[in-house]
Amino acid sequence: MRLDARDIDDLKPLITAVVRATIAEIKADEAKLDDRLGYPEAEAAALYGVPKHVLRDARLDGKIHGRLLGKKIIYSRGELLRFLGDR
């Protein structure tokens, strides 16, 4: 299927709306996290609104990466945002 210039002009409002909604969603996700560098597993899961075993299972499946710090698994802010974006 090929689009001509008229089709593209007709799609511009839809594309603009989708881009604005996506940017708003990204900003909302970022607003959930403050400026801390890392979050313990239980706290990170609470930010997502899921039980901590859901985040643990995602980590064990390799979908998100956490680091062992002392006796706790810590997730970086960037990793939490990446994982949120992948879902």
C-alpha positions in Angstrom: 0.0 0.0 0.0 1.4 3.3 -1.0 0.4 6.7 0.5 0.3 9.8 -1.6 0.6 13.4 -0.2 -3.1 13.8 0.4 -3.2 10.6 2.6 -0.2 11.8 4.6 -1.9 15.2 5.2 -5.0 13.4 6.3 -3.0 11.3 8.8 -1.1 14.2 10.3 -3.7 15.0 13.1 -3.7 11.3 14.1 0.1 11.1 14.1 0.3 14.3 16.2 -2.3 12.9 18.7 -0.4 9.6 19.0 3.0 11.4 19.5 1.5 13.7 22.2 -0.1 10.8 24.0 3.2 8.9 23.9 5.2 11.8 25.3 2.6 12.3 28.0 2.8 8.7 29.0 6.6 8.8 29.1 6.5 11.9 31.3 4.0 10.3 33.6 6.2 7.2 33.9 9.2 9.4 34.7 7.2 11.3 37.3 6.6 8.1 39.3 10.3 8.0 40.0 12.2 10.7 42.0 15.8 11.5 41.5 17.2 8.5 43.4 19.7 6.3 41.7 18.2 2.9 42.8 15.2 1.3 44.3 15.0 -1.9 46.4 12.9 -4.7 44.8 9.8 -4.2 47.1 9.8 -0.5 46.5 10.3 -0.8 42.8 7.4 -3.2 42.6 5.2 -0.8 44.5 6.0 1.9 42.0 4.7 -0.4 39.3 1.8 -1.3 41.4 2.5 -5.1 41.3 3.5 -7.6 44.0 7.3 -7.9 44.3 7.3 -11.5 43.0 6.2 -10.1 39.6 9.3 -7.9 39.4 11.5 -10.8 40.7 10.1 -13.2 38.1 10.8 -10.6 35.4 14.4 -10.3 36.7 14.9 -14.0 36.7 13.5 -14.2 33.1 16.1 -11.6 32.1 13.5 -8.9 31.3 14.8 -6.5 33.8 18.3 -6.2 35.5 18.9 -5.7 39.2 22.1 -5.7 41.2 22.7 -7.3 44.5 23.8 -4.7 47.0 24.4 -6.2 50.4 21.4 -8.5 50.8 19.0 -6.6 48.6 18.3 -6.5 44.9 18.5 -2.9 43.7 17.1 -1.6 40.4 18.5 1.5 38.8 16.2 4.3 37.8 17.1 3.9 34.2 16.5 0.2 34.2 13.0 0.7 35.7 12.1 3.3 33.1 13.4 1.0 30.3 11.4 -1.9 31.6 8.3 0.3 31.8 8.8 1.4 28.3 9.2 -2.2 27.0 5.9 -3.3 28.5 
